[in-house]
Amino acid sequence: MPKPSEIARMLDHSMLQPWLTEADIRKGCAVAIKYHTAAVCARPCDMKLVSALLKGTDIAPCTVIGFPHGTHLTAVKVYEAEQALLDGCAELDMVINIGRLKAGDDAYVENDIHAVAEAAHRGGAILKVIIETCCLTDEEKVRACQLAEKAGADFVKTSTGYGAHGATPEDVALMRSAVSEKVKVKAAGGMRNLDAILAVRAAGADRCGVSATEAIMKEAEERLAE
């Protein structure tokens, strides 16, 4: 079984709800620092504050691009990415254009991802590509993952957390099988306890986007002795 510290380093502490205040963001960053998570994933408007609060740690400031529907113009996604990098981000989680994927316009989807991947990598950041599995068939999930890898993504990610459902171990396993070893898998959405994290970890997830970080880590510390 993994140690609590290993669970923590799988977690991207997520703060994306529209009603969060500055006080909430400060509190969330304190939670991430307490448990030493991998990243803090917050809204674009919060990234200057998040980057400042995480300064001196190795916790990555992360934000979302084209969130939550993926329908922004590519140029807008690129601008969002470039601004996020200026605000201190080290990781970007972008949403694909789901409708274009479902319509079979693979060239559009690939080019959209590629443009953001180039912007991220120019700034020394990594790109995670959200495919929103709840909207896709298994064939579309595989195709989305393969397009993301071809376009230069560093991760493929299951969900925004704002769709009909979030991550499942089955989707994580399918996505893991769809990409090469150089691309990692992030599960997100609906995971609120340690068993959910362990299940997607066993299926191949390298990271998990969660807002219930404190509850998960308290459970990990109780059940998984260092």
Secondary structure, DSSP 4 states (H G I P E B T S, - for coil): ---HHHHHTTEEEEE--TT--HHHHHHHHHHHHHHT-SEEEE-GGGHHHHHHHHTTSSPEEEEEESTTT--S-HHHHHHHHHHHHHTT-SEEEEE--HHHHHTT-HHHHHHHHHHHHHHHHHTT-EEEEE--GGGS-HHHHHHHHHHHHHHT-SEEE---SSSS----HHHHHHHHHHS-TTSEEEEESS--SHHHHHHHHHHT-SEEEES-HHHHHHHHHHHS--
